[in-house]
């Protein structure tokens, strides 16, 4: 049975947050902002979970761009007795969709793509009822009516190969009427990025996002955990017939099964997700989006007069960041500088 990377990784993260977040939630009831002591308690609780074999990973929480919790827990490779560190690489699953979204926004800001354009403007192969009705905005917001990628083969990262199957699939709902999570939709966005950016999706992302943001520990393309330096192995529970039995539930209940190391299983990153990264690189990504007024939300009309960021949003962000800069200068601190991903 093929284990869904999105379900396994996403569910594991949700489980960890739900279980480990309780001490902070209690503290938050008494104070709007968790104190240093609250974060120490949270760290201690994660250590307890790791010691009990109920949590494994790295956690970074930042406030105003500065980490307030930054630690690793548990094992990256049980058989190799390798512990997780802050430099351990993890599959970030569908968090990679954020990267695809930023790439599309960059093309919109450069006037090369409009959020309101239909996908037939950029890619071929879809029947007219899809090509002329589904927009870039629909794809970004999971309202296109598209669903999963046929075959669910995460090891396949070639956008052209994936698109040959996606164009054959009918829509499950009328575009714009229903929110339905769609990996296929983000593959189509990757095809648009390749067509407009005139280069491979991974090459575009490396040049325009990873390198400017200094995300040197983030990797796209095909990969196998055992072949990647400093990468955590994924684990899953299987029954005696070799069938995946699912994930722990939100109340902490763990299904019966044998825990298996999937570190030798080929996988890969596509526009729908699956990149390898570290918690440090993910903070750099956030800083590159939030570190300057331009990276926040500055208005830039698209080439067809569609709906970009509203001018008042950009003005609000600029005023807020100007106040923050003035406060830092008043305290004698230098203004932070981060690379910008969006103009």
C-alpha positions in Angstrom: 0.0 0.0 0.0 1.3 3.4 -0.9 1.4 5.7 2.1 0.2 9.2 1.3 3.1 11.6 2.1 0.7 14.5 2.7 -1.5 12.4 5.1 1.5 10.9 6.9 3.7 14.0 7.3 0.8 16.5 7.8 -1.0 14.3 10.2 2.1 13.6 12.3 2.8 17.3 12.5 -0.8 18.0 13.5 -0.6 15.3 16.2 2.6 16.7 17.6 1.1 20.2 17.8 -2.1 19.1 19.3 -0.5 17.0 22.0 2.6 19.1 22.8 0.7 22.4 22.6 -1.3 21.9 25.8 1.1 23.5 28.3 1.4 26.6 26.1 -2.4 26.6 25.7 -2.9 26.7 29.4 -0.4 29.5 29.8 -2.0 31.4 27.0 -5.3 31.4 28.9 -3.7 33.4 31.6 -1.4 35.6 29.5 -1.8 36.8 25.9 1.9 36.1 25.1 3.7 33.0 26.4 6.6 33.8 28.7 10.1 32.5 28.6 9.1 30.1 31.4 6.2 28.8 29.2 8.5 28.0 26.4 10.8 26.2 28.8 7.8 24.1 29.9 6.9 23.4 26.3 10.5 22.3 25.6 10.5 20.0 28.6 7.2 18.5 27.5 8.6 17.8 24.0 11.6 16.1 25.6 9.2 13.9 27.6 7.3 13.0 24.4 10.5 12.2 22.6 11.8 10.1 25.5 8.5 8.1 25.4 8.9 7.6 21.6 5.8 9.8 20.9 7.5 12.7 19.1 10.5 13.1 16.9 11.5 16.2 15.0 12.7 19.7 15.2 10.7 22.7 16.5 11.4 26.4 15.8 9.0 29.1 17.0 10.0 32.7 16.3 8.7 36.0 17.4 9.5 39.1 15.4 11.9 37.0 13.4 13.8 35.8 16.5 13.6 32.2 17.8 11.9 31.7 21.2 12.1 27.9 20.9 14.6 26.2 18.7 15.4 22.5 19.5 15.5 19.1 18.0 14.1 15.9 19.6 14.2 12.2 19.1 15.9 10.1 16.4 16.5 10.8 12.8 17.6 7.3 12.1 16.8 4.7 14.7 19.0 1.9 13.1 21.9 4.2 12.7 21.5 5.7 16.2 21.5 9.2 14.7 19.6 11.9 16.7 17.7 14.8 15.2 19.6 18.1 15.3 18.7 21.7 14.1 20.6 20.8 10.9 18.5 17.7 10.2 16.7 17.8 6.9 13.0 16.8 6.8 10.5 16.3 4.1 8.3 19.3 4.5 5.4 17.8 2.6 2.8 20.2 1.3 4.5 23.1 2.9 6.2 23.2 -0.4 3.0 24.6 -1.9 3.9 27.9 -0.3 7.0 28.0 -2.4 5.0 27.4 -5.5 2.6 30.1 -4.5 5.4 32.6 -4.1 6.8 31.7 -7.5 3.4 32.4 -9.1 3.1 35.7 -7.2 6.6 36.7 -8.5 5.4 36.2 -12.1 2.2 38.2 -11.4 4.3 41.1 -10.1 6.5 41.0 -13.1 3.4 41.3 -15.3 3.8 37.9 -16.9 0.8 36.1 -15.3 -2.6 37.3 -14.1 -4.4 35.6 -11.2 -7.6 35.9 -13.3 -6.1 34.2 -16.4 -7.5 30.8 -17.4 -5.0 28.0 -17.4 -5.5 27.5 -21.2 -3.6 30.8 -21.6 -0.4 29.0 -20.5 -0.7 25.2 -20.8 -2.1 22.9 -23.4 -3.9 19.6 -23.3 -7.0 20.3 -21.2 -10.4 20.2 -22.8 -12.0 23.6 -23.4 -14.4 23.3 -20.5 -11.4 23.2 -18.2 -8.9 25.3 -20.1 -11.3 28.2 -20.5 -12.9 28.2 -17.0 -10.2 27.3 -14.4 -8.1 30.3 -13.4 -4.7 30.7 -11.7 -6.6 32.0 -8.7 -8.7 28.8 -8.6 -5.5 26.7 -8.6 -3.9 28.7 -5.8 -7.0 28.5 -3.6 -7.9 24.9 -4.1 -11.2 25.8 -5.8 -10.4 24.6 -9.3 -12.4 21.3 -9.0 -9.2 19.3 -9.6 -8.2 16.6 -7.2 -5.3 14.3 -6.6 -2.5 13.4 -9.1 -3.4 10.1 -10.7 -1.3 7.2 -9.3 -0.1 9.2 -6.2 3.5 8.5 -7.2 5.5 11.1 -5.1 8.8 9.8 -6.6 7.7 11.2 -10.0 8.9 14.9 -10.1 8.8 15.6 -13.8 6.1 18.1 -14.4 5.6 17.2 -18.1 5.0 13.5 -17.1 2.6 14.4 -14.4 0.7 16.8 -16.6 0.1 14.1 -19.2 -2.1 12.3 -16.6 -3.7 15.4 -15.1 -5.1 16.7 -18.4 -7.1 13.5 -18.7 -9.0 13.9 -15.4 -12.5 15.5 -15.3 -13.3 18.2 -12.7 -15.1 17.0 -9.6 -16.9 20.4 -9.1 -17.5 23.6 -11.0 -14.5 26.0 -10.6 -14.9 28.5 -7.9 -17.8 26.8 -6.1 -16.1 24.4 -3.7 -12.8 24.2 -1.8 -11.2 20.8 -2.4 -7.6 20.2 -1.6 -5.8 19.6 -4.8 -2.2 18.4 -5.5 -3.0 18.2 -9.2 -3.8 21.9 -9.2 -0.4 22.8 -7.9 1.3 20.6 -10.5 -0.6 22.7 -13.1 0.8 25.8 -11.4 4.3 24.3 -11.7 3.6 23.8 -15.5 2.7 27.5 -15.7 5.8 28.5 -13.9 7.9 26.4 -16.3 6.1 27.8 -19.4 6.3 31.5 -18.4 9.6 31.3 -16.5 11.1 29.3 -19.4 13.0 26.9 -17.2 12.5 23.8 -15.1 10.4 24.3 -12.0 13.2 23.4 -9.6 15.7 25.6 -11.4 13.3 28.5 -11.2 12.7 28.0 -7.5 16.4 27.7 -6.8 17.2 30.9 -8.7 14.3 33.1 -7.6 13.5 31.9 -4.1 16.0 29.5 -2.5 19.1 31.4 -3.4 17.8 35.0 -2.7 16.4 33.7 0.7 19.7 31.9 1.5 17.9 28.6 1.9 21.0 26.5 1.3 19.7 23.4 3.1 16.5 23.1 1.0 16.5 20.6 -1.9 14.1 20.0 -4.7 13.9 17.0 -7.1 14.0 13.3 -6.6 15.5 11.9 -3.4 15.8 8.9 -1.1 16.3 9.5 2.6 19.2 7.1 3.1 21.0 8.8 0.3 20.6 12.4 1.6 23.1 13.7 4.2 21.5 14.7 7.5 18.0 13.6 6.5 15.5 12.2 9.0 14.0 8.8 8.0 10.2 8.6 7.7 8.5 5.8 9.7 5.1 4.3 9.4 3.0 1.5 11.1 2.0 -1.6 9.0 0.0 -4.7 9.8 1.0 -8.3 9.3 -0.2 -8.1 5.6 2.0 -5.1 4.9 -0.8 -2.7 4.8 -0.4 0.8 6.3 -2.7 1.1 9.4 -2.8 4.8 9.6 -1.6 7.6 12.0 -2.0 8.2 15.7 -5.3 10.0 16.4 -5.7 13.5 17.8 -6.3 12.0 21.3 -3.0 10.3 21.2 -4.2 6.8 20.5 -1.7 4.8 18.3 -3.0 2.0 16.1 -1.5 -1.4 16.4 1.2 -2.3 13.9 4.9 -2.8 13.2 6.9 0.4 12.9 8.9 0.3 9.7 11.7 2.5 8.5 10.9 3.9 5.0 14.3 5.5 4.5 15.0 3.4 1.5 11.8 4.5 -0.3 12.3 6.8 -3.3 10.4 10.1 -3.1 10.8 13.6 -4.5 9.7 17.2 -4.6 7.2 18.6 -7.2 5.3 21.8 -7.3 2.7 20.1 -5.1 5.2 19.6 -2.3 7.8 17.2 -1.0 10.9 19.4 -0.7 13.6 18.7 1.8 14.4 21.5 4.3 15.4 22.4 7.8 13.6 24.5 10.4 16.3 27.2 10.0 15.6 27.4 6.3 11.9 27.7 6.9 12.5 30.7 9.1 14.7 32.3 6.4 11.7 31.8 4.0 9.4 33.6 6.4 11.9 36.4 7.0 12.4 36.8 3.2 8.6 37.3 2.9 8.1 39.5 5.9 11.4 41.3 6.4 10.7 44.3 4.2 7.6 46.4 3.2 8.0 45.1 -0.3 8.1 41.5 0.8 4.9 41.9 2.7 2.1 43.0 0.5 2.9 46.0 -1.7 0.3 46.5 -4.4 1.3 45.6 -8.0 -1.5 45.6 -10.6 -1.5 42.5 -12.8 -1.4 43.1 -16.5 -5.1 42.6 -17.0 -6.2 44.8 -14.2 -7.1 41.8 -12.1 -7.1 41.7 -8.3 -3.7 41.9 -6.9 -2.8 43.1 -3.4 -5.0 46.1 -2.4 -3.2 49.5 -2.1 -4.5 50.0 1.4 -2.9 46.7 2.5 0.5 47.7 1.2 0.2 51.1 2.9 -0.7 49.5 6.2 2.3 47.2 6.1 4.6 50.0 5.1 3.4 52.2 8.0 3.8 49.4 10.5 7.3 48.5 9.3 8.3 52.2 9.4 7.1 52.4 13.0 9.1 49.3 13.8 12.2 50.7 12.2 11.8 54.0 14.1 11.4 52.1 17.4 14.6 50.1 16.7 16.5 53.2 15.8 15.3 54.8 19.1 16.7 51.9 21.0 20.0 52.1 19.1 19.4 48.8 17.2 20.2 48.4 13.5 17.2 47.9 11.2 17.0 44.2 10.1 17.7 43.5 6.5 16.3 40.4 4.8 16.3 39.5 1.1 13.0 40.2 -0.6 11.2 37.5 -2.6 8.3 39.8 -3.7 8.5 43.4 -4.8 
